[in-house]
Amino acid sequence: MVSYTFSASTPPVNGTYACGQTVTFCYTVTWWNTTSVNWFHGIVANFGPGWDMSTLVPGPTPATCGGSGGTWGWYNSVQGTAGTNIGAQGPGFFFDLDNDGNPGNNFGDFCTGAVNWQFCWTISVLSGPACINGLGLGVTVNTFGDSETGSWGSAGCGNDPIAVSAPAVIQNCAANSGTGGPLDLCSTAPPQNLFLSLGNAPDAGGTWTDPNGAVHSGTFTPGTDIGGAYTYMVGTLVPPCSSSSVITVNLIPQPDAGTDGALTLCTSDLPTTLFTQLGGVPDPGGTWSGPGGASSGTFDPANDAAGIYTYSIAAPAPCVMVSSIVTVNVNPSPNAGSDGTLAACSNGVPQGLFPLLGGTPSAGGTWTTPGGMPFSGTYSPAMDGSGAYTYTVNGLAPCPNSVATVTVTENAQPDAGIDGVLTLCENAVLTDLFTTRSVEPGAGGTWSDPWAGSSPVSSPLP
């Protein structure tokens, strides 16, 4: 092994780890030299007495680097079979070239030069009475070629550098910051005391820092504070130590359904989108329901029922569903019917115009004369004149008024004069009967004789 990297997920603080603290160590071989044709065969981590070996959990094994079909695996103990082997080693990661379950009887993973084998272990510090101040927490890592723990017979890897972790010992600290964890909050939630979210009875009187490391009050206010890791730290003077826990705040946005609205339509209006009737700035993507159940969110006054239409948006916990309403009123369209006509005689009797309207006009409207003056709706030839008489039914906003007309044509009553008497001698000359009338009649009429015959108006008596 020529070069490597060695890291801890949580480095020691001032050279110490706390009782029960869990750490993941990762060791990566970055350059391997096949000295004496030694292939990389195994790797073992050795832990100091302060670590609880019962908590040791190996990480995932790396992929095979060489072209073989062998695999890396975790073995409690491996004994090499070559004459140069160094005795049983483990637990650790070893390469089984022939996949027979015994890495000691075969060669290693063949790669040389720049490589990327990574091995990780997770382990916890002793806890309870076994956790003693000052107990060592060192970690060393050693690599092996296949002549040491496998079956290759040419020694050549006995002086590999051994990786050593940063020096550390147990600090059995009396300070208790409790246990942290995630905290899901809705963006509209009231301020939250983060201390109440800590578990395991934390000590009071500690300090909080926000995700940027700035001092924080410990009261999280949605809308003002940002989401992220909020750290609580407490310390003791004897022994001098500190303990910290983290509350990770996840802010979940609360959807906005806007504010309530109202809409009044006429039955003759076009369909209207209800979303535009909401106040505020509602979020899209919600659902509508109305008096008849689920709704498309488009109100058609010709077909849909008036009433309360609800817009709802679901939300992930801990946020809650929000809703707003649009109250829809529909006013009937007025109906004045369709236009009509009336032919009246100058000596005719008064006649109501309403029955002359077409369709099914609504009662209760008003009439006006051709000159726009109020009118009773009954046409009297003796008093009224020809023209268009207008019937108006007022609409309730937003419905417009409805208007229809009855056009009246008044004809003059013809005058045939009054009856007369004429006595003639049987040998008298022809006499014009029209001129014998005592009152001037209207011209253009026709005559009939006693025998029901007829003759021209000016025909003289034969």
C-alpha positions in Angstrom: 0.0 0.0 0.0 1.6 3.3 -1.1 -1.1 6.0 -0.3 -4.5 6.2 1.4 -7.0 8.5 3.0 -8.5 7.9 6.5 -11.4 9.8 7.9 -13.9 9.9 10.7 -17.5 11.0 10.2 -17.3 12.8 13.6 -13.8 13.9 14.6 -13.0 13.9 18.3 -13.6 17.2 20.1 -10.5 18.3 22.0 -9.3 14.7 21.6 -12.3 13.1 23.2 -15.5 11.2 22.4 -18.5 11.0 24.7 -19.9 7.8 26.1 -22.1 6.0 23.6 -21.1 8.3 20.7 -21.2 6.6 17.3 -18.5 7.2 14.7 -18.0 5.9 11.1 -14.4 5.5 10.0 -13.6 5.2 6.3 -10.2 4.1 4.8 -9.5 4.4 1.1 -6.5 2.8 -0.7 -5.6 5.3 -3.4 -2.4 3.7 -4.7 -1.3 0.0 -4.6 2.1 -1.3 -5.8 2.2 -5.1 -6.6 5.6 -5.6 -4.9 6.7 -9.2 -5.5 3.4 -9.7 -7.4 1.5 -9.3 -4.1 -2.2 -8.5 -4.9 -4.3 -6.6 -2.4 -6.0 -9.2 -0.2 -7.2 -7.9 3.1 -7.7 -5.0 5.5 -8.3 -5.0 9.2 -9.2 -2.1 11.6 -8.1 -2.4 15.3 -10.0 -0.4 17.9 -8.8 0.8 21.3 -10.3 -0.4 24.6 -12.8 2.5 24.8 -14.8 1.2 21.8 -17.7 -1.2 22.2 -16.8 -4.0 19.8 -20.3 -5.4 20.0 -21.5 -2.4 18.1 -19.0 -2.8 15.3 -20.9 -2.8 11.9 -18.9 -3.1 8.7 -19.9 -0.9 5.8 -20.6 -2.0 2.2 -17.8 -3.9 0.4 -16.1 -2.3 -2.6 -16.4 -3.5 -6.1 -13.8 -5.8 -7.5 -11.0 -3.7 -9.0 -9.4 -6.3 -11.2 -10.8 -8.4 -14.0 -11.5 -11.5 -11.9 -14.8 -12.7 -10.8 -13.8 -12.7 -7.1 -15.5 -10.6 -4.4 -14.7 -8.7 -1.3 -16.5 -9.8 1.9 -16.5 -9.4 5.7 -14.9 -12.3 7.6 -14.3 -12.7 11.3 -11.0 -14.5 10.8 -8.8 -15.4 7.8 -5.8 -17.7 7.9 -3.4 -17.6 4.9 -2.2 -20.9 3.3 1.2 -19.7 1.9 4.4 -20.4 3.7 4.8 -16.6 4.1 1.5 -16.0 5.9 1.5 -14.0 9.1 -1.2 -15.9 11.0 -4.9 -15.5 11.4 -6.2 -11.9 10.9 -9.7 -10.4 11.5 -12.3 -9.4 11.7 -11.9 -7.5 8.5 -12.5 -7.2 4.8 -10.8 -9.9 2.6 -10.9 -10.9 -1.1 -12.2 -14.4 -2.1 -10.9 -14.9 -5.6 -12.6 -18.3 -6.2 -15.7 -17.4 -4.2 -15.5 -20.6 -2.1 -16.0 -18.8 1.2 -12.3 -19.1 2.2 -10.2 -16.1 1.2 -7.1 -17.7 2.7 -6.7 -20.3 -0.1 -6.4 -17.9 -3.0 -5.0 -14.6 -4.4 -6.1 -11.0 -4.0 -7.8 -8.3 -6.1 -5.3 -7.5 -8.9 -5.0 -3.7 -9.6 -1.8 -1.7 -9.5 -1.2 2.1 -9.5 -4.0 4.5 -8.8 -6.9 2.7 -7.2 -10.1 3.4 -5.2 -10.8 0.6 -2.7 -12.9 2.1 0.2 -13.7 0.3 3.4 -15.9 1.7 6.3 -16.7 0.6 9.8 -19.3 2.1 12.2 -18.7 1.7 16.0 -19.8 3.3 19.2 -18.0 4.3 22.4 -18.7 2.2 25.5 -21.6 3.4 27.6 -22.8 2.9 31.1 -20.4 1.8 33.9 -17.9 0.6 31.3 -17.5 4.1 30.0 -14.5 5.3 32.0 -12.8 8.7 31.6 -9.5 8.5 29.7 -10.0 5.1 28.2 -8.3 5.0 24.8 -10.2 5.4 21.6 -7.4 4.9 19.1 -8.1 3.2 15.7 -5.4 1.7 13.4 -5.8 0.2 10.0 -3.5 -2.4 8.3 -3.5 -3.7 4.8 -2.4 -7.2 3.6 -1.1 -8.6 0.4 -2.0 -12.2 -0.7 1.3 -13.5 0.5 0.3 -12.5 4.1 -3.3 -13.7 4.4 -3.7 -15.6 1.1 -1.9 -18.3 -0.9 0.8 -16.3 -2.8 4.3 -17.5 -1.9 6.4 -14.4 -2.5 6.6 -12.1 0.5 6.8 -8.4 -0.2 4.2 -6.4 1.7 5.3 -6.6 5.3 6.2 -3.0 5.8 2.9 -1.3 4.7 2.2 1.9 6.5 -0.4 1.5 9.2 -3.1 4.2 9.3 -3.7 5.8 12.7 -6.7 7.8 13.7 -6.5 11.2 15.5 -5.7 10.6 19.2 -8.8 10.3 21.3 -9.9 9.1 24.8 -13.3 8.8 26.5 -14.7 11.9 28.2 -17.4 10.7 30.5 -19.1 14.0 30.6 -21.9 14.7 33.1 -23.3 17.3 30.8 -26.5 16.1 29.1 -27.8 17.9 26.0 -30.5 15.4 25.4 -31.1 13.7 22.1 -31.9 15.6 19.0 -33.8 14.7 15.8 -35.9 16.1 13.1 -38.7 18.6 13.7 -41.2 19.1 10.9 -43.0 22.5 11.1 -45.5 24.2 8.9 -44.5 27.6 7.5 -47.5 29.1 9.3 -46.9 27.4 12.7 -46.6 29.6 15.8 -43.1 30.0 17.3 -41.6 26.8 18.7 -39.4 26.2 21.8 -36.7 23.9 20.4 -35.7 22.8 23.9 -39.1 20.9 24.2 -38.2 18.9 21.1 -35.0 17.4 22.8 -35.3 13.9 24.2 -33.7 12.2 27.2 -34.2 15.0 29.8 -31.6 17.5 28.6 -29.9 19.9 31.1 -31.3 23.4 31.0 -29.3 26.5 30.7 -27.4 25.6 27.5 -27.0 27.7 24.4 -28.4 27.5 20.9 -26.8 28.2 17.5 -28.5 28.4 14.2 -27.5 26.6 10.9 -25.1 29.4 10.2 -23.4 29.1 13.6 -24.9 32.3 15.0 -26.2 32.5 18.5 -30.0 31.7 18.5 -32.7 32.2 21.2 -33.9 28.6 20.9 -37.3 29.7 19.9 -37.9 29.0 16.2 -40.2 31.4 14.4 -41.5 30.2 11.0 -41.3 33.0 8.5 -38.4 34.6 10.3 -36.0 31.7 11.0 -34.6 29.4 8.3 -34.8 25.6 8.2 -31.8 23.6 9.1 -29.7 22.3 12.0 -30.1 24.1 15.3 -27.5 23.0 17.9 -28.0 22.9 21.7 -24.9 22.8 23.8 -24.4 22.4 27.6 -21.2 22.1 29.5 -19.7 21.3 32.9 -16.7 22.6 34.8 -15.8 19.4 36.6 -14.8 17.5 34.6 -14.6 20.2 31.9 -16.8 18.8 29.1 -19.6 19.7 26.9 -22.5 17.9 25.2 -24.4 19.0 22.1 -27.5 17.8 20.3 -29.0 18.9 17.0 -32.7 19.6 16.1 -33.0 19.7 12.4 -36.0 21.9 11.4 -37.8 21.0 8.2 -40.1 23.8 7.1 -43.0 22.6 5.1 -44.8 25.4 3.1 -48.5 25.9 4.0 -50.6 26.2 0.8 -52.7 29.3 0.3 -56.3 28.9 -0.9 -56.9 32.7 -1.1 -59.8 34.5 0.5 -63.5 34.1 0.1 -65.3 35.6 -2.8 -68.8 36.2 -4.1 -70.2 36.1 -7.6 -73.6 37.2 -8.9 -74.6 36.1 -12.5 -77.5 36.3 -14.8 -78.9 33.1 -16.2 -78.0 34.3 -19.6 -74.3 34.9 -18.8 -71.5 32.8 -20.2 -69.7 30.2 -18.0 -67.3 31.8 -15.4 -64.1 30.5 -13.9 -64.5 30.5 -10.1 -60.7 30.6 -9.3 -60.6 34.3 -10.5 -63.2 35.2 -8.0 -61.0 34.3 -5.0 -59.2 37.0 -3.2 -55.6 37.2 -2.2 -53.0 35.1 -4.1 -54.4 31.5 -4.0 -52.1 28.6 -5.1 -53.2 26.7 -8.2 -53.8 23.0 -8.2 -56.6 22.7 -5.7 -60.0 21.0 -6.2 -63.6 22.5 -6.3 -66.8 21.2 -4.8 -70.3 22.7 -4.9 -73.9 22.0 -4.0 -73.9 19.0 -6.3 -70.5 17.5 -5.2 -67.3 17.7 -7.2 -67.0 20.7 -9.5 -64.8 21.6 -12.4 -64.3 25.1 -11.1 -66.2 26.6 -14.0 -69.7 27.8 -13.2 -72.3 27.7 -16.0 -75.4 29.7 -14.9 -77.5 27.9 -17.4 -76.9 24.5 -15.9 -75.2 24.8 -12.4 -77.0 25.4 -9.1 -76.3 28.6 -7.2 -74.8 28.2 -3.7 -71.4 27.8 -2.0 -68.5 26.5 -4.0 -65.4 25.4 -2.0 -61.8 25.5 -3.2 -59.6 23.1 -1.2 -55.8 22.4 -1.3 -54.4 19.4 0.5 -51.1 19.8 2.4 -48.5 17.4 3.8 -48.4 17.0 7.6 -48.0 18.9 9.8 -49.6 21.5 7.5 -53.4 21.2 7.1 -55.8 21.4 4.3 -56.9 24.9 3.5 -60.0 26.1 1.7 -61.9 29.1 0.7 -65.4 29.6 -0.8 -67.1 31.5 -3.6 -70.8 32.2 -2.9 -72.6 32.2 -6.3 -76.0 33.9 -6.8 -77.9 33.6 -10.0 -80.5 36.2 -10.9 -83.2 35.2 -13.6 -83.0 37.0 -16.9 -86.0 39.3 -17.4 -88.4 38.4 -20.3 -90.4 41.1 -22.1 -91.4 38.7 -24.8 -91.1 39.4 -28.5 -92.4 42.3 -30.5 -96.1 42.4 -31.6 -98.4 44.6 -33.7 -101.9 46.0 -33.4 -104.2 47.4 -36.2 -106.8 49.5 -34.4 -109.9 51.5 -35.7 -110.3 55.0 -34.7 -113.6 54.3 -33.1 -112.5 50.9 -31.6 -112.7 50.0 -28.0 -109.6 50.2 -25.7 -107.4 47.2 -25.9 -104.6 45.8 -23.7 -101.2 45.5 -25.4 -99.7 42.8 -23.2 -101.5 39.9 -24.9 -100.1 41.1 -28.2 -96.5 40.4 -27.1 -94.9 37.2 -28.4 -93.3 34.5 -26.4 -93.9 34.2 -22.7 -93.3 37.7 -21.3 -93.0 38.3 -17.6 -95.8 40.3 -15.9 -95.0 43.4 -13.9 -93.1 45.4 -16.5 -93.8 49.0 -17.5 -95.1 50.6 -20.7 -94.0 53.8 -22.4 -95.5 55.6 -25.3 -93.7 56.2 -28.6 -92.6 59.5 -27.1 -91.1 57.8 -24.0 -93.9 58.8 -21.6 -95.4 56.4 -19.0 -98.2 54.4 -20.5 -100.9 52.3 -18.9 -100.5 49.4 -21.3 -104.1 49.8 -22.6 -104.4 51.4 -26.0 -107.5 53.7 -26.4 -108.1 54.8 -30.0 -110.0 57.8 -28.8 -107.0 59.1 -26.8 -103.8 57.4 -28.1 -102.0 57.5 -31.4 -100.2 55.2 -33.7 -96.5 54.2 -33.1 -94.3 51.8 -31.1 -95.3 51.2 -27.5 -92.5 49.8 -25.4 -92.8 47.2 -22.7 -89.8 47.0 -20.3 -89.1 44.3 -17.6 -86.2 45.5 -15.4 -83.4 43.0 -14.8 -81.9 42.5 -11.3 -78.2 43.3 -11.6 -76.2 42.1 -13.4 -79.0 41.1 -15.7 -79.9 43.8 -18.3 -83.4 45.0 -18.9 -85.6 43.2 -21.4 -87.5 45.3 -23.9 -90.2 44.5 -26.5 -92.6 46.7 -28.5 -96.1 46.6 -29.9 -96.4 48.7 -33.0 -99.9 50.2 -33.3 -101.4 51.3 -36.6 -104.7 53.2 -36.2 -107.1 53.3 -39.2 -109.9 56.0 -39.5 -113.5 54.7 -39.3 -115.2 55.3 -42.7 -118.4 57.5 -42.8 -121.4 56.5 -45.1 -123.5 59.4 -43.9 -127.0 58.9 -42.6 -130.1 57.4 -44.1 -132.2 59.4 -46.5 -135.5 59.2 -48.4 -136.1 60.0 -52.1 -139.6 60.1 -53.8 -139.5 60.2 -57.6 -142.0 60.1 -60.4 -141.8 57.0 -62.5 -140.8 59.1 -65.5 -138.3 61.3 -63.7 -134.8 61.7 -65.0 -131.8 59.8 -63.7 -131.0 60.9 -60.1 -127.6 60.6 -58.3 -128.4 58.9 -54.9 -125.1 60.0 -53.4 -126.1 63.7 -53.6 -129.4 63.1 -51.8 -127.7 62.4 -48.5 -128.3 65.0 -45.8 -124.8 64.6 -44.3 -121.7 64.5 -46.4 -120.5 60.9 -46.6 -117.1 59.6 -47.4 -116.4 58.8 -51.0 -115.4 55.5 -52.5 -118.1 53.3 -51.2 -120.4 50.9 -53.1 -124.2 50.7 -53.5 -126.5 47.8 -53.5 -130.1 47.7 -54.9 -133.2 46.1 -53.3 -132.5 43.0 -55.3 -129.0 42.7 -53.7 -127.4 43.9 -56.9 -124.7 46.5 -56.8 -123.8 49.6 -58.8 -121.1 52.3 -58.9 -121.2 54.9 -56.1 -122.4 57.7 -58.4 -124.8 55.6 -60.4 -128.1 57.5 -60.9 -131.4 55.8 -60.2 -132.8 54.3 -63.5 
